[in-house]
Amino acid sequence: MTTVPSSLATVTDPPTRQVRHLVSIRDLTDDDLYSIVARGARFAAGESASPLADRVVGTYFVKTSTRTRTAFTVAALRLGAKTIQYGPNDLQVNTGESSEDTGRVLSGMLDVLVARTAADPEEMRDWSRQHRMAVINAMSAEEHPTQALADLTTLLRRFGRIEHLRLLYLGEANNTATALALALTRFPGVELELRTPAGYGLPAEIAAVAREQAQRCGAHLVERHHMDDLPGDLDAIYTTRWQTTGTSKPDPDWRLRFAPFQVDRELWRRSPHAVFMHDLPAHRGEEVTSEVLDGPASIAFQQAENKLYSAMAVLDWCRATPAGSAS
């Protein structure tokens, strides 16, 4: 029989850790959403903290990324964490290991996993079926939740509020638009109008959830598939690339259908004080003209910088904490 050294006889297992996952904006309560956005703005204003000291954050990016990958890596370092990076060919999921097994293994070593797959978010749900490692969706095919949080942080910094803002979104209702619709409809008085080509609107399930939220919170969501009778007196006009990372369109003539939804200076006749937003990268001359993207109304590059501060807020919110302690 093995004798346990007396110095180890009274050692107990470490306390169970509580973690919070962010796979979808729907994982956040209203208070969570408001708190993350406000914290991002405070980090942007110079607030400093090291809540991730002695923690390890892994980043797993199957698809290309400039802003999101850099933002989360720098955010983790600024919050005191160490980082480890995985590329598309580095994990054993490529050789047949199940997503759930991968999550269980990584959760024994990492405190947070930030992942971009441009695939079904169920894979991230598999990773999150453990209670030791937080999982953050840095973009899936369906939704880009951390982009929406960065966008809301940008709006808060620009306008001092999000309530009662009026926004127009143009182009495909892709994963960025999905996240925006799920996030903005939680704020009272917000008016969000999406103008998308027919067949490229919000998924029916997402639209239903966003409309229910809008009704509950006193927001307003409209989706139309033409460019007639555009609203005026807007606070922001938003667009994204027409060809989203990791996707393709079945219609060979899709560019002709998207052409009327280009953002150009003519849009500002009705809303001369509106700002222009874009999640970047941009294709000048397609979804937006250079005159707009590089013009005085554009806050697209401030928006990109705010991804860092928003990432800091998300990591802070998701971090593992001992059971029963304050988060």
N, C-alpha and C positions, 0 to 999 in steps of 0.2 A: 504494500500500500504506500502510495506517495504521501510524504509528510509535507504539509504546507508550512513554509517558514513563518515564524511568529510575526514578522514584520508585515506579512501579507494577510494574516488571518482576519483582520478587521477591515480590509479594503472592500469597498462596495462598488458596484457598477456606477458609472457616471449617470447623472439624472437624465431622464428621457428628454430629448430635445423636441421642441415644437417648431415646425417650420410652416411657412406660407408659400404656396405656389402661385405663379402668375402665368397661366396658360392662355387665359382669355380675360378680357375686361369683365366678363360675367363672373369671374372669380372674386371680384372686388365688391365689397359693400359700398354704399354711397359714401360713408365716412372714410373708408379706405381710399377711395378714389380722390376725394377732396384732400385728404391728408398727404398722399403721395405728390399731388400736383403742388400743393403749398410748400412741401418740403423741398421739392426741386427748385422752386423760386427762391427759397432761403439759401440753398446751396449756391445758387447763381449769385446771390447778393453777398457771398463771402463766408457764410456759416461753415465752420469746420468741425469735423468729428472723426473718430476712429473706431466706430462700432464693429468693424470687421477685423480688428487686430487678432492675429493668430488664427484667422480663418483662411480657407483656400477656396478660390472661385475658379471653376473650370469653364472654358468657353469652347463650344463645339459648333463650328460653322461649316455646314455642308455646302452652302452657297456663298457666293462672293459678298463681301461687305466692307465698306469703308467706314461709314459713320457709326453704325451700331456696334461693330466689333471693337473699334477704337474706343468708343464711349464707355462700354462696359469694362474693358481692360483698364483704362485709366481710372474709371470710377472705383473699381475694386482696389487699385493701388492707393488712391487718395484716401480711401476709407480704412487703410491699414492692412488689407488682405494680401496674400500671395496669389499668383495666378498660374494656371496651366492651360495650354491651348491645344485643342485637337482639330485636325483637319478632316476632310471628308473620307480619307482612307485610313484613319488611325484607330478606329474602334472595331471590336470584333462583331459588331452588328453586320459588318460587310461579309463575314464568314458564316453567318447564320445564327449567332447568338440572339436570343429574343430581347426585345426592348425592355421588358420587365426585368429580366436577369441583369441586363446592363445597368438599369437604374439601381438595382439592389447592390451591385458591386460598387458602383461609383459612390453611392450614398455612404459606404463605409470609409471613404477617404476624402470626399469633397463636402464642403458646406453648402455650396451653391453651384448649380449647373445652368449656364446661359446657352441656349441652343437656337440655331437658325437652320431649318431644314427645307422650307418651302414645300413641305409635304403635309400629309394628314396630321392634325394636331393630336390624334389618338396616340401616336408614338410618344409624345411628351406626357400624355396622361399615364401611359405605362411607366415612364420613368418616375412619375410623381406618386406611384403606389408604394411609398415608403415614407417614413416620418423623420428622416435624419437630414436629408439634403433638399434644399429648395430648388425648384425648377422654374426657370424663366423663359418664356417664349420670345425669342428675339426675331421671329417671323416664321409663320407657317403659311401654308397655301390659303387657309381660310381667313387668317387674322394677323395683324401686326400690332399687338397691344402696346408694346413699349414705344412705338412711333406715336400713337395717339396720346400717350402720357407726355411725351416730349412736346407735342403740338399744343396740348392744354397748358403746359408750363410756359410755352412761348406766348400764348394768348394772355395768360395771367400777367406775365411780365410786361407785355405791351400795353394792355388796357387796364390793368389793375383789378380786373374781374373777368369772369367767364359768363356769369349770369347776364341774360338779355343781349348777348351778342348775336349778330346776324351774319351767317356764313353761307357762301355758295361754293359747292364742290362740283367740278367739271371733269368729265372723262369716265373711265371705267370704274365701276364700284368694286375695286379690288380689295386686297386685304387691309390696306391703309384706310380706305373708305369704310369698310366694315367696322374697324376698330373705332374710327371717329364717330360713326353713328351710334355705336354702343356706349361711347363715353359722353359725347356732348348732350345726348338726350337725358342725361341725369341732372342737368343744370337748369334751374328755373328760368323761364323766359327765353332760352336759347331758340333761335330759329335757324334750322339747318335745311338747306335745299340742295338736292342732288340733281344734276342734269347729266344723264348718261345716255349713250346710244341704246336703242331698243335691243334687248337681249343681253345687255351688259350692266344691268342694275344690281341692286342688293339681292343676295340670296333671300328667298321668301322667309325662311326661319329667322334670319337676322333682322329683316325689315319688321317682322311681327314683334320681336323682342324690343327693338328700338321704339316702335310706336307705342307699345305698352308702357315702356319707361317714360316716354315723352308725356303720355297722358297722366301718369302718376306724378311726375315732377313738374308739370306745367311748362314743358318745352314743346317745340313744334317741328315736325319732320315732314318734308315734302319730297317726292321723287317724280321727276318728269323726264321724258325721253326726246325732247326737242329743245331748240334754243329760242323759241318765241317767248315774248312777254317775260323777259328776265326781271327778277326783282331789283329794286334800287335801294340806295341808302344802306349798302352793306358795310360791315366792318372788315370782312376778310373774304378773299377769293382764293380758292385752293385747287390745285391740280396735282397729278402724279404722272409718271411715265405711262404711256399707253400700253407698253409691253412690259408687264411685271416680271421680275426675276423668277425664273423657273416655270413660266407658263407660256403657252402658245395659243393662238386663236384659230379655230377651224375655218373661218371665213377668209378666203384669200384676198378679198377686197375690203377687209376691215378698215384699212386706213381711210378709205373714202367715206365710210360711215362715221369715223371719228373726226374728220377734218373740221366740221362745223363747231366742234367743242374746243377748239384751240383757244388759249387765253392770249389775247392781244390787247393793245391799248384801247380799242373801241369799247371794251367792257367797262372801262372806268368812267364813261360818260354819265352813267346812272349813279355811280358810287365813287366820286373823285377822291374821297378820303380813305378808301379801302386799302388794306395791305394785301400783298400777294404772298402766298405760302406754297411751298413745294417740298416734298420729303426728300428729294434728290436721290440719285443723280437725275439730271434733266437732259432732255434732248431738245436743244434749241431748234426752233423751226418746226417742231412737231406739236407737242402739247402746249408749248409756250414759246413766245417770241423772245429773242435776245433783249429787245427793248424793255420788256416787262421784267424778265428774270434779273437783269442787271440794272434796272431802273430804280428810282427813288422809292417806289411803293413796295419793293421786294424786301421781305425779311427772311428769305429762304436760308440764308447762310447763318443768320442769328438762330434760326430754327434748328439748324444742324448742330451748332454749338450747344444749344440747350439739351441735346440728347445726352451730353455728359452729365449735366446736373440732374436730369430726370433719371438717368441710370443710377446715380448715387442714391436718389430717393427710393428707387425700386429695390436696390440691393439692401438698403437699410430696412425697408419694410419686410422683405422676405427673409432676412437673416434668422438663423436658428438661435433660439434663446432657451435657457433652462426652463423646464416646466414650472409654471406658477409665477415666473418673474415678469416684470414689465417688459413690453416689447418696444 
